[in-house]
Amino acid sequence: MELLHSPSISTYKPKLNYQNHLFSRRNSKPVDFETIRRKSVVNAAVHRLAAKTAASAVVVEKSTTERCRFEVLSGKPLPFGATATDGGVNFAVFSRNATAATLCLITLSDLPEKRVTEQIFLDPLANKTGDVWHVFLKGDFENMLYGYKFDGKFCPEEGHYFDSSQIVLDPYAKAIVSRGEYGVLGPEDDCWPPMAGMVPSASDQFDWEGDLPLKFSQRNLVIYEMHVRGFTNHESSETKYPGTYLGVVEKLDHLKELGVNCIELMPCHEFNELEYYSYNSVLGDYKFNFWGYSTVNFFSPMGRYSSAGLSNCGLGAINEFKYLVKEAHKRGIEVIMDVVFNHTAEGNENGPILSFRGIDNSVFYTLAPKGEFYNYSGCGNTFNCNNPIVRQFIVDCLRYWVTEMHVDGFRFDLASILTRSSSSWNAVNVYGNSIDGDVITTGTPLTSPPLIDMISNDPILRGVKLIAEAWDCGGLYQVGMFPHWGIWSEWNGKYRDMVRQFIKGTDGFSGAFAECLCGSPNLYQKGGRKPWNSINFVCAHDGFTLADLVTYNNKHNLANGEDNKDGENHNNSWNCGEEGEFASIFVKKLRKRQMRNFFLCLMVSQGVPMIYMGDEYGHTKGGNNNTYCHDNYINYFRWDKKDESSSDFLRFCSLMTNFRHECESLGLDGFPTAERLQWHGHTPRTPDWSETSRFVAFTLVDKVKGELYIAFNASHLPVTITLPERPGYLWQPLVDTGKPAPFDFLTDDVPERDTAAKQYSHFLDANQYPMLSYSSIILLLSSADDA
């Protein structure tokens, strides 16, 4: 009997008692609260269930075929993966330390029956070049899948986990086939049913209809972070294929109307949503790996995000992902992928052998001298990113998604791990000779990490969007300091923290808030970068939604079944006076003002704004700030809520986003100077940067709009401000978050618009304007003759 693979020990569970971790999410203290995420606690019963399932894991019977149905030739060592030609298929896979290799072919019908259809034993003399095993096969590959078996030393202390009974996935496989339907258990309730790679065909074609990269200037982007399944899986989406790539296509027009021109897809590489599968007694349902930050294969699109199921051995998933990209481009929307190269689903030494571990564990993972797994990811293992083999693999993968799948860029999860030295790092290995004083040890942050160097100077990749989540779970925090080669951007976690503090009325943040409005020059200007190197966000998939940010002081994560022990405790949130959704009318009005304040700030800040899915209509997760495990309404976009007539916030967001696009000055290529921007206080040219100041205002010269006056009053007291004098012109109100909809944004089609504007005409005639507490405004100049 041949073991295909064993069930995974859940990698996002810090209480699974991983042994010998040099760093763990539980005992390392990340600098940034985003680095504590996707944490959960699994009780002893789940441990016993995992152990029991592992003992009876999927097995594959030995092939009983007497005669090989394929013509076998030696093959070529490059390119890696399975490559189809008119004459057959070439298979090539790297393994430096394996002593033997076998190519296993499995038909689609044999896969659920756990049978290997054909085994091709590779001759080390004829089928190996250097460290690459290869073979060329001619024959009928219809409905054929493949995997490998490797033999060699099984010695965890030396970093080796070779096991000839295990069939492992090719890291370069372009599609992974296992289950056809999302969330459905395998036979005997198996959470890890058989998996195998798609054998490609030379006839596989996709009609791109002339699709070309949009190549938007990054400074002009408005990014929308979204989850493919969560976007349309709620019944109110009324899509034909809910929860799929095709479902997203059906709803792209919503994003276009919102003013979004770039979507950032949460992980779409193949992962196992059943990895955390366990009963949740709180909600009476089951936990899933919903977010997908636990990659099984980096070349393969998530198969169960497609409507095609198992048809065409995974080709359907590839084509549906391509269709999503093509249709997004038709609407002027770029597509960025959230990629997780910092770790894999194989976890630590207690995890399964799925792919990299069984192929050459000591090469693909960052290991300590006695074989222990470094855990800078907080998820059990750390990908050995700066090893020469691994960094070439990552570059090959990124190139594939750009050239073959037409994506426009990448957001790198826990990207600081990509800057750490590999476990083979030494001067001789890297430079060819020793260097005096070279004391670099495994995991040391590198000033010029080879992987980032390769990506940054790659002729294909340097032309796409590259965004770093510039921290990890080992305490390395690099916001403003990530190695960038002039092209990398960063998720600006400091922007999020400063903006939250100021707008909720915390003293001492007026100066920091002003830096955020300017694109964080304190972080990026000295290093030669631009405002667009800052990806500005107030909310993301981690933490509170925008609505929950103004509704809860404390996390409410009981639905996760972990006694509210998981998730971040310090959210810089404010409930506006009462905890929870049931509150007085006064508190609810204040919350709406605060949501508008946050969104307005995001849209008038230099840099690139990023919106989190659902925030445009005020989606709530009930105060849960760690929803990694919920495949239900908590994480689903609520189209019924979006379409409610009371959803006036959506109107405000759409108008603000499109206003940003109209303004030349709100997406500058350089940091604003005094020639364009002037700071003000309650009176012109007298900004207050004191510790007690809660007021920030500025004017901004705009080549399209003329001049903007933008002000934020984060005080609990109202104020009447004096406006800068502009002879021959009068300031006219455009946006005032202190007013109810639709008067919060005065468009030409607002009923009684002129009447509403004239309510403040006596103030404006005196060059003044009254601001409510916790409010923000945008005023435009108009000719006094037209006023």
N, C-alpha and C positions, 0 to 999 in steps of 0.2 A: 504494500500500500504506500502511496506517495502523498505526503502532506502538501497541500497547495499553499495554504497560509493559515495562520491562527488569528483569532480575534484580537483586536487592538486593546491595549490598556488605554483608557481615555486620556488624551494628552493635555487637555485643558483643565485637569482636576488636580489641584495641588495637594489634596489629601489622599492621593492614591498610594502614598508611602513609597515613592520611588526611592531606591537605595543609591547611596554613593553619589548623589548629585553634588557637584562642586558648587553650584549655585542653584537655588530653587526660588520659584516665585514666592514661596511662603516666607523664606528667611532673607531674601535680598530685598533691599528697600529702594525701589525705583524713585528717581527724582521727580518724574512727571506722573500725574495720576492716570494718564492714559495707559501706562505700562502695567497697571494692575487690572487685568480684564479677563473675561471669559473664565472666571474662576468658579469652581463648584466643589461641593463636598459629597463624596459617595460613601454610603454606609457599608457596614461589613457584609450585609447580604449581597450587595452588588459585587463586592470583591469575590465572594464565594461563587456567585453566578458566573463571573468572568473566568475564574479558574476552572470551573466545571466545563464551560463552553470551550475553553482552550484545550482541555484534555480530550474533548470529542470533536476536534476541529475538522474542517472540510478536508476530505481525503480524495485523492484521484487514483483510480485503479490503473494499474499498469496496462499499457496497450497490449492487445492480443493480436494486433495485425501482424501477419507473418511476412508480408512483402511490402516494402516501402513504395508508396504511390507517387513519389517524387523523384526526379532526376537530381542528384546531388553533385554540385561542383564546389570548388574551393571557396569562391567568393572573394570579395574585396574588403579591406578594413575600413574604408570610408565611402560614403558618409555613415555616421552612426544611425542605428535604428533599422527599420524595415523599409527598403526602397524598391518600389516597383519599376520594372522596365518592360519592354515589349516581350522579352524572352522569359521573364520570371521575376523573382524577388530576391534581393540581396539582404542578408541579415548581418549586422555588425554590432557588437557590444563590448564595452571595456570591462576588463577585470584583471588587475595586475597580480593579485595574490591567489586566484583560483588555480587549482591543479587540473581541473576537468570541467567541461561545459557541455550541456545538452540543449538543443533547441526542441521545445515541445510544441506540437501543433494540435489544436483542439477545435473541432467543428462547433458551430453555434448550438447544434442539437446535443452534442456530448457535454458541453459546459455545465448545464444544470444537473446532468447525471454524474458529474465529477469524474469524467474519464479523459485520459489523454488519448487522442486519436493517433498520433504519430510522434515518434521520438527520433531525432537526428543527433547522433553522437558526434561531437566535433573532435577531429584529430588535431592534437597540438602541433603537429608538423605541417599538415596541409591547411588547417583551418585557423591558424593563429599567426598574426603578424605583430610583433612587439607585445603589447598588452591588450590587443584587440582580437577577440574571437569572431570568426566570420564564416558564412556559408552562403552559397547561391543555390536556389531551388527552382526547378521547372516543374510545372504540374498544374492541377486544378485547385485554386485557392478559394473557390466560392464558399462563402459562409465560414471562412477559416479564421481562427484566432491563434495567438501564439504567446509563449512565455519561455523562460529558461530555467534550467537547474544548474547549479554550480557546486563543485566539490572542492574541498580544501580543508584547512585547519579550522576546527571549532575550538577557539580559545579566547573567550571574552577578555581575559587578562591582557592579551596581546591585541585586542581589538578585532578579532576575527569571529564571524558567525556563519561560516559556510556550512550548509546542510543539504546534501544531495537529495533529500526527500522533499524539499520545499521547491515549489515552482514560483518564480518571482517575475515581476513585471519588468519589461524593458523600459528604462527611464526615458527613452526616445520614442516610445509608442505614441501614435497620434490620436488614438482613441482607446478607451478602456471599456470593456463590456463586462457587466456583472448582472445587476438587476435592471429590469426595464422600467419600473415604476417607483417613483419617489416614496420612501418611507415604508415600503413593503418588505417584510422579513423574508429571508430565504427559507428553504425546507427546514423543518424542525425548529422554526423560530431562530434561524441562524442570522446574526447581525453582520457576519462577514462571509457571505456566499462566494463562490468561485469568481475570480477575476482573470481576465486575459486581454492581451492587446489585439487591436485590429490589424489584419494583414492587408496592406493597401493594394490597390489595383491601378494599373496604368491608365485605365479608362475613367477613373474618378475625376470628374470635372465639376466646376461650379461657374455659373454665368454671373460674373461681377458687373456686367452691363457697363463696362468702362469706368468703374469706380476708381477714384484717385484720392490720395490723402487731402484733407481740407487744409491742413497746414495753417490753422489760425495762429495769429500772434498770441502768445500765452497771456499777455497783459489784457487781452480782450475776452478772456474766457469767463464764463460763469459755470462752475462745476456743480453737478448734482450727484451726491453719493447715494447709490441705490442698491437694493438687493433684488436679484432677478426673480426669485420665487415670491418674495414678500410683496413685490410691486403689484402683482395681478392675481394672487391666489385667493384673496377674499371674494366671496360670492358676489359682492356688489360691483366687481370689475366687469362682470358680464362679458368676459373675453371668451373666445372659442377655445383657446388653449391656455387656461389659467396656470400661473406659476412657471411659465416657460419663456424661452427666448422669443417665441412667436407672440406670446402674450405681451411682452414689453413692446414689440413692434406696434401692436394695436393701440398702445397708449402713448406713443412718442409725440403725438400732436399736443398732448397736455403739456409736455416739457417744452415744446416749441412755444406755446402760448405763454408759459411761465417766463420765458426769456433765457432758458438754459441752452447753452451751445456746446456742452461737454458733459457726458455721463461718466461717472467713475463706478464701475461695477465691483461690488464686493466679490470675494473669491469665486471664480468660475472655472478654476482648474478642478480636475476630478478629485472628489473627496467622498468620504462615506458619512452620509447624514445619520446613519445608525450607530456611529462610533460611541456616542454617549447614551445609547438607548437604555432607559430604565424608567420604571414607573414613578410618576410624580403624584404623590398622594394629595398634595395641596390643590391641584387643579383637576385631578382625576384623569390625567392624560400621561403622555410619555415624553421624556426629554429627547431632543434631537441635537445633532451638531448643525444648528441652523445657519450660523454665520459662515461656516466652511473654512475657517482658518486652520486647516489640518490636511495638507495636500498629500494625495496618493500618487498623482502623476502630473507633472508640470506642462507637458505638451498637449494634454487631452482636455477638451472642454467638458464640463460637468455633464455627463450623459443624461441624468435624470432631470435636467433643466430643459430637455428637448421633448417635443411631442412624439418623436419618432420611436422611442423605446429602444428595443433591441434590433430594429430593422437596419439592414445594411451593415451590421456589425459595428455600429458606432459612427458610420459615415453620416447618418441623419443628424446627429448632434453637431458634427463639424459644420455641415451645411446650414443648419438653423442658426448657429452662432454667426456664420458669415452673413446670412440674410439679415440678422439684426444689425450688424455693422453697416452693411450696404444701405439699409433703409434709414438708419440714423444719419449717415452721410448725405442721403438725399434731402434730409430736412435741415441740413446745416448743423448737425450735432456730432462732435467727435466722441470717440469711445476710448476711455482709459481703463486699464485693468488693475485691480488690487492684487498684487502678487506676493506670495508668502515664501520667499526663498530662505528665510531664517531657520526653518525647521521642517520636518515632515511628519506624517501620521504614524511613523514607526516608533515614536516615543523613545524611552530609555531602554535599558537592558531587559526590562520586563515587558516591553512592547512586542509587536508582531514582526515577523520577517515578511515584508511585502515586496520590496524592490531593492533599494540601495543597500540595505543591511545585508541581504543575501548575496549581493553582487560583489561588494568590496567595502565593508563597513568602515575599515580603517582609513579609507580614502575619503568617503563621502561625509563623515561626521567628525566633529571636533572632539578629540579624545584626550584624556589625561594619560600619563605614562603607564598606568596600570589598567587602561582600557575603559575607565569610567567616562560617562558622557558629560561633557560640559553642558550647562543648561542656561545659557544666556537668554533663551527664548521663553523660559518659564513653562515650557511644554514638553520637557523630557529630553530633548536633544537639540543640538545646534548644527546646522548645515555647515560644512567645512569650506566656506565660500571662497576663501583666498588660496585654497589648494589649486594648482594649475589645472588639474583635470576638472574640478568642480566649477571653477570660474569659466572655463571654456564651455561646459555644459550649460551654465546659466546664460551666457552670451548667445549660444546656439538657440536656446529656447526663446529668448527675447526676440531674436531675429526672425524666428519662425512665426511668432504672433504678429510681427509687423509685416513681413513679406507675404505670408500665406493667409493670414486672418485679417489683415488690414487694420489692426488696432493702431491708435494714435499715440499711445504712451502708457506709462505704468506708474502706479503708486506702490512703493516698496514697504511692506509691513515690517516693523521693527528693523529699519534699515541700518541702524548702527551696528548690528551684527555683521553686516556686509563689509564693515571697516576693520573687523578684528582679525588678527593674525591667525593663520591656520595651524593645525597641530603638527604640521611638518615644517613650520616656519623656522628657518635659520639662514644665515647669510650665505652659506655655501649652496643651499638649496635654491635660493632666490637669485643671488648675484654671481654664483660660480666660485666665489672665494670668501674667506672669512674677513670680517671687518673688526678692527680694534674697537673694543667697548660695546660690541653687539650683545645686548642682554635681552633682546626681544623674546618673550615667552608666549606660549599659546594663549590666544584671546586678547593680547595686547592691542589697544587701538592704534591703528597705523595712520600716519599723516598722509601717505599716498598709497592707499590700499590698491593692490593690483586689479581687483575686480572692478572697482569704481573707475579706475584708470582705463581699463579695457572698454567698459560700457561708454564712458565719456568720449573716447576717441575712436569708437567704432564708426565706420563710414555710414552704417545704416542707423544705428541707435542714437547717435548724437543729434539726429534731426528730429527725434520724437520727444514728447513730454516725459520728463523724469522727475518724479516726486518722492522724496524720502520722508518716512516717519522716523525722525532723527533721534530715536532713543531705543533702548532695549530693556530687558528685565534683569540685566546684570548691573544696572545702575549707570550705564553710559548714556549721557544726555548731551546731544550735539546740536540742539536748535540754535541756529546762527553760526554753527561751526562745522557743519557737515562738509566733507571734502566735495567740491562742487565743479571744478573745472569750468566755472562760469555758466553752466547750463542746468545744474540741478536746482530744484526748488524743494521747499520743506513744508510739511504740515506745521504751521506756526502755533504750537501749543501755548506759547507765551501770549500770543494775541488773544486766544480764547480766555486765558486766565485774567488778563488785564481788563479786557472788555467786560467780562462778567462782574468783576469787582467794581469797576467804575459805575456801570449802569445800575447796579443794585444799590448804589449810594454809599460805598465804602470810602472813607477818607483816605487821602494820600495817594490817589491813583490818577490825578488829572494829567500829570506830565507823562506817565506811562501810556495813558489813553491817547494822548496827542501823538505819541510815537506810533501807535497802532494805526491811527488815521493816516499817517504819512507813509505807510508801508514798512514800518519797523526799520528805519535807517540805523538805529542803534545796533541792530543785529546783522544787517546785510550790507550796509554802505562801505564799511571799512574793508570788507573782503572783496570789493569790486563787483558785488551783485546789484541787482535792480529790485524795485518794488515787487515785480512779478515773480521773484524768487520766493516770496511769502505767500503760501496758501492760507488764506484767512478763513477761520471757521469759529462759530460759537458752539455748535453742536455737531456730533458725528454719531456713528453707530454705537460707539462706546459712550456710556454716560446718559444723562437726561436728554430727552427731546426738548425742543424749545418751549413747548407748552408746559412740560413738567419742570423746566428750569425756573419758571415763575409761579409754580404751584406747590412745590415741595421744598422744605428745608432739609429733609432727610430722605435717604433711599428707602424704598418699600419693595424689597426683593423676596418677600415670602413666597411668591408664586414660583420661585426657583427651587423650592423644597430644601433650602439650606439654612433655615432659621435666620434669614436676613444677615448672614455672616459674610456673604460674598459681595463683590462690587466695591466701588470707591466710596469712602466715607466723607471726603472733602470735595464738594462739588461747586462751591462758590455760587450756590443758588439762593433764592429768596422767594418765599411763598406769598409775599405781599401782605402778610398779616394773619393769614389763616392757612392751616395745613390741609391739603387735599382739594378735590374738585368741588365739594359742596361748601360754598362760601357765600358771603354777602354780596349784594349787587355792587357795592363800592369796591370790594376786593377784586371781583371779576373784571370790572372796568379798568382797574389799575393793572391787572395782569395783561389785558389786551394792549394797554399802552406800552408796557414793558416789552412785549413781544414785538411790537412795531419799532420800538427804540433799538432793539437788538438787530432787527433786519435792516433798518435804515443805516445803522452804523456799518454793517457788513457791506452794504452797497455803495457807501460813500468813502470807504477806506481804499487807499492805494494798495495794490496787491491783487491777488486773485481770490474772489469770494467763492466759498463752497457751501452749498445748502444740503442739509440732510433730508432724505426722503420722508415726506409726510409733514415736515415742519411748515410747509407752505399753507396747510389748512389747520395746523394746530393739533397734530396727532399726539395722543397721550399713550404712554405705556404704564399708566397708573403709578408713576414714581419708581418704576423698576429701571435701574441704571446698568443692568448687566443681563441683557435678554438673549444671550448667545444660544439658549437651549429651547426656545419656544417657536414651534412651527404652528402658530395660531394667530388669533386676532391681535395679540400684543404686538407682533412684528409686522402684521399685514397692513398695507396701505388701504385706508378705508375710503373707497370711492363714493360711498353714500355720504360720508361726512364732507368730503371735498365738494360734492354737488349740492349740499344743503344751502338754502338761500341765506342762512345766517353765517355762512362762511365768508364774511367780509374780509378776513385776513388774507385769503387767497388773492382777492382783488388788489389789496395793498401790495402784496409781494410781487405780483406780476407787473404792476405799475412801477414799483421801485426798480425792479430788475431791468425793465426796458428803458427806464429813465437813465440808468447807468450806461446802457449801450449808446444812448443818444448823446451823452456828454463826452466831449473830447478829453476833459480834465480828470475823469474818474478812473482812468486806466493808463496812467503815464508810464513812459518807458524809463524815466529817471525820477529820482526823489524830488518833490516840489521844493522850489527855492522861494526866497522872499519876493521875487519878481511876480510870482504867481499866487502865493499863499500868504495871508496875513492873519495873525491870531488876534482874538478879541476877548474881552471879558463882558461884564454887564454894561460897559461902555466901550467904544471903539478903541482898538490898539492898546488895551490895558488888560492883557491876559493875567489870570490869577493861577499861579502854579504852587500855591501854598498847600500845606498838608490838609487844610480844611476845605479846600476848594472842591466844589462838585459841579462846576460849570465850565464848559469848554465850547468856544465858538471860533469860527474862522470864515474868511471869504476866500473864494477860489476863482481865479480868472479862467473862463472857459471859452474857447474859440467858437463854439456853436451856440451855447446858451448866454454868452456874455459874461455874467458873473453870478456866482452862487453865494448865498449866506447860509451857513449851516451851524446849528447850535444844539447843544445837549445840556439840559438841566436835570441833573441826577439828584437834586435836593428834594427834601420832603416839603419844601416851601415854594410857592409860585414866585415868579420874578418878572418885572417889566424891564426889558433891555433897551438900550439905545443903540440904534443901527448906524453903521458907517455912512457918512454923507456922500452922496454922489450927485453933484449939481446937474440938474436937468433930467434926473431919473428918480423913480420911486421904487422902493422894494415892494414886491407883490407876493402874497403867500401862495405856496404850491403844496407843501406838505406840513402838516401839524399833527403829530401823533396824539396830542391832547384832545383832538376833536373826534366825535363819533363818525363812523363810516356813513356816507361816502365822502364826508367833508375832511377826512384825514388826508385825502389826496385829491386836490381840486383839478379834475380833468374837465375838458370842454363840455362833456355830456352830463355832468352832474346837475341834477335838477336844482334850480335856484342858486346856481353857482355864483352869479354876480351879487346876489343878495348876501350870500355867505361871505364873499370877499369884502363887501362893503361894511360888514360888522366891525371890522378892524381898521377901516379907512381913517378914522380920526386918530388912531394910534400911528398909523403909517404916515399920515400927513405931518405928524410931529416927529417922524423918524424914530418911532418906538414900536415895540411889539410885546404883548403880554404872553408869558409862557407858564403853563400849568406845571405843577410839580411832576417830576419823573416824565418829562416829555422832550421831544426833539422836533426841530423845524428845518425846512428848506425854503428859502425865499429867493426869488429871481428879480433881477432889475428889469424895469420897463421904462420907456420914455414917459416923462411927466405928461406929455401931450396925449399919450394913449391911455394913461391911468384913469 
